[in-house]
Amino acid sequence: MIRNVIFDFGAVLFEWNPRKIVATFTDDTDEQERLLNHVIHHPDWLALDRGTMLMAEAQHKFASRSGLDESRIEDFIEHIQTSLTLIDESYQLVQQVITMGFNAYFLTNMCSAFFEKLNEKHGLYALFDGGLVSGKELLIKPEPEIFELLVQRFNLEPSESLFIDDHPANLTSASQLGFQVYQFKNPSESCAEIRNLLKIN
């Protein structure tokens, strides 16, 4: 029996499409590739998510590597934050999950600064029963330690918990620890399948 539903944020509850993010920031295809390769897809982005690098330090490194002005990088970081918009179907699913009596949690790889902006805008701590942000815990998916911390902090039984994420590696890690898992792909189709799974149609 599933009692707990755990949501990832990026590409599950909030839009996360790096190609779209750079394309809506600049028409310059060379600049788009620099921003993808030297910012979003660079290991320093993971260090931000893990909380082991501060935004100011990361921005300096992003600028240095990409050859773009630091002010341009700052504008891009701001653009990324404004691009993290709620996926309506997913938000409705979260509300329905809560209404139907399930416990709702989140587990997201995200730097603290981004999360705080989203929480300020959407009241995430108030919406969910609890959750973990990688940038606050210095742990990151798919490392098993962050799933173990989730279990410990919120006294969860993995076999009674459905973890929803878009990355197979994260789902594999959760599954190995006994969680039930679902790979999120398309909002309308995936939300319908999750409702069927939870029997909340």
C-alpha positions as CSV (number, residue, x, y, z in Angstrom):
1,M,0.0,0.0,0.0
2,I,1.3,3.4,-0.9
3,R,1.0,6.0,1.9
4,N,3.7,8.5,0.8
5,V,4.3,10.2,-2.6
6,I,7.6,11.8,-3.2
7,F,8.0,14.3,-6.0
8,D,11.2,15.5,-7.8
9,F,11.0,19.1,-8.9
10,G,12.9,19.7,-12.1
11,A,10.9,18.4,-15.1
12,V,8.3,16.9,-12.8
13,L,6.7,19.7,-10.8
14,F,8.6,22.6,-12.5
15,E,9.6,23.0,-16.1
16,W,13.3,22.2,-16.7
17,N,14.4,22.2,-20.3
18,P,17.9,23.5,-20.7
19,R,17.6,23.8,-24.5
20,K,14.5,25.9,-24.1
21,I,16.1,27.9,-21.3
22,V,19.1,29.0,-23.4
23,A,16.9,29.6,-26.5
24,T,14.6,31.9,-24.6
25,F,17.6,33.8,-23.2
26,T,19.5,34.5,-26.4
27,D,19.1,34.0,-30.2
28,D,22.9,33.7,-30.6
29,T,23.5,29.9,-31.1
30,D,27.2,30.2,-30.1
31,E,26.2,31.8,-26.8
32,Q,23.5,29.1,-26.3
33,E,26.1,26.4,-26.7
34,R,28.5,28.2,-24.3
35,L,25.8,28.5,-21.7
36,L,24.8,24.8,-22.0
37,N,28.4,23.5,-22.0
38,H,30.0,25.8,-19.5
39,V,27.1,26.5,-17.2
40,I,24.2,24.0,-17.0
41,H,26.0,20.9,-18.2
42,H,29.3,21.6,-16.4
43,P,30.2,19.7,-13.2
44,D,30.2,23.0,-11.3
45,W,26.4,23.1,-11.7
46,L,26.3,19.8,-9.8
47,A,28.5,21.4,-7.1
48,L,25.9,24.2,-6.8
49,D,23.2,21.6,-6.5
50,R,25.2,19.7,-3.9
51,G,25.8,22.9,-1.9
52,T,29.6,22.7,-2.0
53,M,30.0,25.8,-4.2
54,L,28.5,29.2,-3.6
55,M,26.7,31.0,-6.4
56,A,29.1,33.9,-6.5
57,E,32.1,31.5,-6.9
58,A,30.2,29.5,-9.6
59,Q,29.2,32.6,-11.5
60,H,32.9,33.7,-11.7
61,K,33.9,30.3,-13.0
62,F,31.0,30.2,-15.5
63,A,32.1,33.6,-16.9
64,S,35.8,32.6,-17.0
65,R,35.1,29.4,-18.8
66,S,32.5,30.6,-21.2
67,G,34.2,33.9,-22.2
68,L,31.0,35.8,-21.3
69,D,30.9,38.8,-19.0
70,E,30.1,38.0,-15.4
71,S,27.1,40.4,-15.6
72,R,25.8,38.3,-18.6
73,I,26.1,35.2,-16.5
74,E,24.2,36.9,-13.6
75,D,21.4,37.7,-16.1
76,F,21.4,34.1,-17.3
77,I,21.2,32.8,-13.7
78,E,18.2,35.1,-13.1
79,H,16.6,33.9,-16.3
80,I,17.0,30.3,-15.2
81,Q,15.2,31.0,-12.0
82,T,12.3,32.7,-13.8
83,S,12.1,29.7,-16.2
84,L,11.3,27.4,-13.3
85,T,7.6,27.6,-13.7
86,L,5.0,25.2,-12.3
87,I,3.7,22.5,-14.5
88,D,-0.1,22.9,-14.1
89,E,-0.9,19.2,-14.4
90,S,1.7,18.2,-11.9
91,Y,0.7,20.9,-9.4
92,Q,-2.9,19.7,-9.7
93,L,-1.7,16.1,-9.0
94,V,0.1,17.2,-5.9
95,Q,-3.0,18.9,-4.6
96,Q,-5.1,15.8,-5.4
97,V,-2.6,13.5,-3.7
98,I,-2.8,15.6,-0.5
99,T,-6.6,15.9,-0.7
100,M,-6.9,12.1,-1.0
101,G,-4.9,11.6,2.3
102,F,-1.5,10.7,1.0
103,N,1.6,12.2,2.6
104,A,3.4,14.4,0.0
105,Y,7.1,15.0,0.1
106,F,9.8,16.4,-2.2
107,L,13.3,15.3,-3.0
108,T,15.1,17.7,-5.4
109,N,18.6,18.3,-6.7
110,M,18.7,22.1,-6.5
111,C,20.9,24.8,-5.1
112,S,19.5,26.6,-1.9
113,A,19.2,30.0,-3.6
114,F,16.9,28.6,-6.4
115,F,14.8,26.6,-3.9
116,E,14.3,29.6,-1.6
117,K,13.0,31.7,-4.5
118,L,10.6,28.9,-5.5
119,N,9.5,28.5,-1.9
120,E,8.9,32.2,-1.5
121,K,6.8,32.2,-4.6
122,H,4.9,28.9,-4.2
123,G,4.9,28.1,-0.5
124,L,6.5,24.7,-1.0
125,Y,7.2,24.0,2.7
126,A,3.6,24.8,3.5
127,L,2.3,22.7,0.6
128,F,4.3,19.5,1.3
129,D,4.6,17.4,4.5
130,G,8.4,17.8,4.2
131,G,11.2,17.3,1.8
132,L,14.9,17.5,1.1
133,V,16.9,20.0,-1.1
134,S,20.3,18.7,-2.1
135,G,21.9,22.1,-1.7
136,K,20.9,22.2,1.9
137,E,22.0,18.7,2.8
138,L,25.3,18.5,0.9
139,L,24.0,15.3,-0.7
140,I,22.7,14.7,-4.2
141,K,20.6,12.1,-6.1
142,P,21.3,9.4,-7.1
143,E,23.5,8.9,-4.1
144,P,21.7,6.4,-1.7
145,E,22.6,8.6,1.3
146,I,20.1,11.3,0.4
147,F,17.3,8.7,0.1
148,E,18.4,7.2,3.4
149,L,18.3,10.7,5.0
150,L,14.7,11.2,3.6
151,V,13.6,7.9,5.2
152,Q,15.3,8.8,8.5
153,R,14.1,12.4,8.8
154,F,10.5,11.8,8.0
155,N,10.2,8.2,9.4
156,L,9.2,6.7,6.0
157,E,8.8,3.1,5.1
158,P,10.3,2.8,1.5
159,S,7.9,0.0,0.5
160,E,5.0,2.3,1.3
161,S,6.5,5.3,-0.6
162,L,6.2,6.1,-4.3
163,F,9.1,8.1,-5.7
164,I,8.5,10.1,-8.9
165,D,11.5,11.3,-10.9
166,D,12.5,11.8,-14.5
167,H,16.0,10.4,-14.3
168,P,16.4,6.6,-14.5
169,A,19.6,6.7,-12.3
170,N,17.7,8.3,-9.5
171,L,14.9,5.8,-9.8
172,T,17.3,2.9,-9.8
173,S,18.9,4.1,-6.6
174,A,15.6,4.6,-4.9
175,S,14.3,1.2,-6.1
176,Q,17.4,-0.5,-4.6
177,L,16.5,0.9,-1.2
178,G,13.0,-0.5,-1.5
179,F,11.0,2.5,-2.8
180,Q,8.3,2.1,-5.4
181,V,9.2,4.2,-8.3
182,Y,7.7,5.9,-11.4
183,Q,9.6,7.6,-14.3
184,F,8.0,10.9,-15.2
185,K,8.0,11.7,-18.9
186,N,5.1,13.6,-20.2
187,P,2.9,15.7,-17.8
188,S,-0.5,14.8,-19.0
189,E,0.2,11.1,-19.7
190,S,2.4,10.6,-16.6
191,C,0.0,12.4,-14.2
192,A,-2.9,10.2,-15.5
193,E,-0.8,7.0,-15.0
194,I,0.1,8.1,-11.5
195,R,-3.5,8.7,-10.6
196,N,-4.3,5.2,-11.9
197,L,-1.4,3.8,-9.8
198,L,-2.7,5.6,-6.7
199,K,-6.3,4.8,-7.5
200,I,-7.4,8.5,-7.2
201,N,-9.2,8.9,-10.6
